[in-house]
């Protein structure tokens, strides 16, 4: 019988996040992660380059999902709706791993260096969206503005989802936050009215 148990990567990720939250990211060693997962350090390095790679994997699927969803969005959609569509298409990447995502966020929130790395990741996603929008025929300025607004709104939506006591989906938070962004230039009384829109009254972009 093989000595290797299934889903080694998943077990290592789970063990790492538990230790990062219990001991702190800096205080946790690769040996401790591997031991908690019942695997060897060699196996850890087969899946991850270092401790940070558990939090920021090199095979992150988000860039490809955002690029593909932007490319496949209906042509008549305005730029910010295209971005909304793409971000909602990416939401399952987080929603399907909700417990691990919440643990990951707690680790990052406790470490300034990791927070900088997270901001760099978001900047890279904005660049991906900008390029995808340019490939749809948008000029550079419009594409960059739509992408940056979208990622800024996603950051707010993500934080709301992480801390949401009512357990709305990330996709719902993305839709509501980007709808709010569209009203930033409207009169204050109209913008205030949009704050009272319930999740149940919203529709997705699928």
Protein Blocks (a to p, Z undefined) as FASTA:
>chain_A
ZZbdghklmmmmmmmmmmmmmnopklpcfklmmmmnopafklmmmmpgblmlmmmcfklc
klmmmmmmmmmpcfklcfklmmmmmmmmmmmmmmmmmmmmmmmmmmmmmpmklmmmmmmm
mmmmmmmmmmmmmmnopafklmmmmmmmmmmmmmmmmmmmmmmmnlpafklmmmmmmmmm
mmmmgcfklmmmmmmpcfklpccfZZ
